[in-house]
Amino acid sequence: MSAPEALLATRGLTRQFGGVVALAGLDLEVRRGELLGLIGPNGSGKTTFFNVLTGLFSPTRGEVLFAGTSLAHATPQAICRAGITRTFQRSRLCLELSIFDNLAIGAHQRLEHGLWFNVLRRAALARQADATAAAARELLQIFDPPLARRLFEPMTGVAMIDRRRVEICRALMSHPRLLLLDEPSAGMTADETTRLMDDILEVRRRFGDLTIVLIEHEMSVIERVTDRCVVLNYGKKLCEGTFAEVSADPEVRRAYLGLT
Amino acid sequence: MSLRRAGASVLSTAAIAAVTGLLLYAFLAAESERTVGLVLVGAVAAVAAGLRSRVLPRLVGAAGPPAVLVGLGVAGLVLVRVFHDDPFVLLLMARALLVLVACLGLHVQLADAGVPNFAGAAFFGVGGYTAAVLGRGGLPHPLVLLASGAAAAAVGSLLLLPLLRTRGHYAALITIAFGLLFRTFLEVNETLGGPQGLKLGGLQLLGWSFNDDRRLLGVEFSGYAFYCLAAVALALAAVWLVRRVERSWIGVALDAVRLDETAAACFGISIGRWKIAALTIGNALIGVAGGLSAMMVGFIAPNNFTFQESLVLVSILLLGGLGNLAGLAAAALIVIWLPEKLQPIQEYRYLLFSVLVVLVLVLRPTGLIRRSVRRPFGSVAG
C-alpha cells in the first residue's frame, strides 16, 4: 500500500464517549477509486468512524489525512468542501421539501448565496436553478427515471427505496471525491437491496474516480460490490483484504460471522 | 406571455383583488357586532371553499403571485380612498399592515430558519425609539426608517452569541429574557423618557407632513390616509422581499438549517451564518415597521413593547400557519382588527387569543393555511 494511492488515511484515530471507547486507535487507509466495505458487529465503531470523518464528532486522539491535508478537527462544512460527503443510516432527508430542494442542499457549496444575487438578480438565479435541476435530473435518471420526472414533488410521497436513492444523489450533488454510505440497505427487502446495489455499481461506472466507503451488514452485498473490506471490532481494525480473504480469516469468523 | 395568458392573469388578479377588497370593506364598514361576526364567518367560509375546491389556488396560479400583490395593493388604495376621512378605520388598516410587516420578519426567523423570537415587540420598540431619537435631528425620514431597521438588527446581534449556542425552548427563553430586559432598560432610562416615553413628530417626506389632513383630487384625506399608503407600500415591499428570499437558494439553506442541522452541516451549510442572516433580515423588518408605527402614533412608551405584545406577534404567526404568507396576512388582520370591531371582547382579547392559539395548535397545527412545497424558481419551470 504505497502512500500516493491512499486518498484517506487515519492514524491512531480514537474517540471516547466517557468510558466507552468507540474508536480505539484505528489505522485505516482508503485507496483512490476503490469501493471499500466496512463491516463489523453492532457497536464496533463503523458509524462513529463516519461521524468522526465528517466532523460531527471530534476525535479524542489521532489523525485524519485526506488527500494529504489534516481534517482531524475540521468542521463538517470544511470537510464537505474538501470533498467528503455521506448518507445516514437513518434517512436524514428534509421530508417537507421537494426532491429538488433536497438535492439543492447537496449542491449548496456550488450555488450562489449572496442576498443581492438571490433577491435582485433573478434571471441569473433562474439560470442557476435550471442548471441545478438539469444536473439533478441527470443523476436521478441513473437511479430511477420516473423519479426524475417528479423533481418538484414533496419528499413525503416518495417510497423508501427512492428516498435512499435521493439521499445518495444528494451526496453526489456535492461532487464528492469520497462518498461514505452508511448502511444504505437498512430496512429494505432483499430485492430492493439488490436494486440499490445495482445503482451504486452504476454510479461507480459513471464516476470512475469516485472513492466509496460502504458500511453494510448484508454479506452477499459486500461480496458482490466491494473491492476490499475492513473488519472492525471494538473500534479496532481486526483485519482487511478482499471479501474472500476476510471471510476466511479465523478471527473474523469467530468475532463476527459467528462461524466456528 | 401570450395574450390569452395575460388576459387570464388580469382577470384572475382583478377577481382576487375585488373579493378581498369587498370582504375587507364589509368588515371595516360593519357597525354592529353581529355584522362583524357575519362578515368574518363569511370570509372564512369563502376562503375555505376556495381552497377546498382548488378554485383559489388556480386563480392565484393563473394570476401569478406578483400580479396578485399588485392587485392587493390596488385594493388597498381603493380602501384608503373609500375611508378617506375616517381616521379610526385608516389607523386600524395601517396598524394591521405594520404588524404584518413585523410578523414577516418573525416569519423569516421562525418559519424559515427555525429561530424563535419572543421579543418581537422589543425589536419593534427599538425601531420606534430610534425613530424618536433620530427623527428630531435633521436626518431625512426615509433614512430614519432605514436606521430604525438597522438599529433593531444591531441590537438583535447582542443575542447572536447565546442564540447560536441554543435551540428550541432554550433559544425562546433567551429572547423572552431579552424582551423583559429591554422594557426594564427603557423604564429606568431617563434620556429615553423613562416610563413616560417619548413624543415623536410625524413622518415628513420631501417637505410634506403626513400628519396634516389634505385635499387631493377634490377629496379631503385624513392624515392617516397617507400613513396607510406608506404602510401598504412597506407591506408590499416586505412581502416581495420575503417571498424572493424564500424562493431562492437562501430559502433552501434556511429550510435545511431548520429541518436538520446535522445534515445541513454535512453539506457545507454554515448553521451560524444562516441563523444570523435570518435574525438580521427579520429584526430589520420589525425595526422599520416599529419606526413607521411610532411616527404614525406620535408617542411611544415602554408599555407598548411588553412581552404580551410579543406574544401577540407570535400568535399571529402560529395562527396564520408557519410557512404561508397569505395565511399570515389573514391572521394579522383577524388578530388586530377583531378586538377593535368587537368591543365586548376588547377586555378579554388576550384570553381569547390564548384560547384561539391553543385551539389552532391542537386542531390544526399547520395554521389557517398549510405550508406548501417551494415552487420552482428556474426559468423553465416558470
Chai-1 contact restraints between the chains, C-beta under 6 A:
chainA,res_idxA,chainB,res_idxB,connection_type,confidence,min_distance_angstrom,max_distance_angstrom,comment,restraint_id
A,T54,B,C266,contact,1.0,0.0,6.0,A-B,restraint_1
A,P76,B,A265,contact,1.0,0.0,6.0,A-B,restraint_2
A,P76,B,C266,contact,1.0,0.0,6.0,A-B,restraint_3
A,Q77,B,G268,contact,1.0,0.0,6.0,A-B,restraint_4
A,Q77,B,S270,contact,1.0,0.0,6.0,A-B,restraint_5
A,C80,B,F267,contact,1.0,0.0,6.0,A-B,restraint_6
A,C80,B,G268,contact,1.0,0.0,6.0,A-B,restraint_7
A,R81,B,G268,contact,1.0,0.0,6.0,A-B,restraint_8
A,R92,B,D260,contact,1.0,0.0,6.0,A-B,restraint_9
A,R92,B,A263,contact,1.0,0.0,6.0,A-B,restraint_10
A,C94,B,L259,contact,1.0,0.0,6.0,A-B,restraint_11
A,L97,B,D255,contact,1.0,0.0,6.0,A-B,restraint_12
A,S98,B,V373,contact,1.0,0.0,6.0,A-B,restraint_13
A,D101,B,V252,contact,1.0,0.0,6.0,A-B,restraint_14
A,D101,B,R374,contact,1.0,0.0,6.0,A-B,restraint_15
A,A104,B,V252,contact,1.0,0.0,6.0,A-B,restraint_16
A,I105,B,A256,contact,1.0,0.0,6.0,A-B,restraint_17
A,I105,B,F267,contact,1.0,0.0,6.0,A-B,restraint_18
A,G106,B,F267,contact,1.0,0.0,6.0,A-B,restraint_19
A,H108,B,F267,contact,1.0,0.0,6.0,A-B,restraint_20
A,H108,B,G268,contact,1.0,0.0,6.0,A-B,restraint_21
A,H108,B,I269,contact,1.0,0.0,6.0,A-B,restraint_22
A,Q109,B,G268,contact,1.0,0.0,6.0,A-B,restraint_23
A,L111,B,W249,contact,1.0,0.0,6.0,A-B,restraint_24
A,H113,B,W249,contact,1.0,0.0,6.0,A-B,restraint_25
A,N118,B,S248,contact,1.0,0.0,6.0,A-B,restraint_26
A,N118,B,W249,contact,1.0,0.0,6.0,A-B,restraint_27
A,N118,B,I250,contact,1.0,0.0,6.0,A-B,restraint_28
A,V119,B,R244,contact,1.0,0.0,6.0,A-B,restraint_29
A,L125,B,S248,contact,1.0,0.0,6.0,A-B,restraint_30
A,A126,B,G378,contact,1.0,0.0,6.0,A-B,restraint_31
A,A126,B,S379,contact,1.0,0.0,6.0,A-B,restraint_32
A,A129,B,F377,contact,1.0,0.0,6.0,A-B,restraint_33
A,A129,B,G378,contact,1.0,0.0,6.0,A-B,restraint_34
A,D130,B,G378,contact,1.0,0.0,6.0,A-B,restraint_35
A,D130,B,S379,contact,1.0,0.0,6.0,A-B,restraint_36
A,D130,B,V380,contact,1.0,0.0,6.0,A-B,restraint_37
A,A133,B,G378,contact,1.0,0.0,6.0,A-B,restraint_38
A,F152,B,P376,contact,1.0,0.0,6.0,A-B,restraint_39
A,P154,B,V373,contact,1.0,0.0,6.0,A-B,restraint_40
A,S174,B,F267,contact,1.0,0.0,6.0,A-B,restraint_41
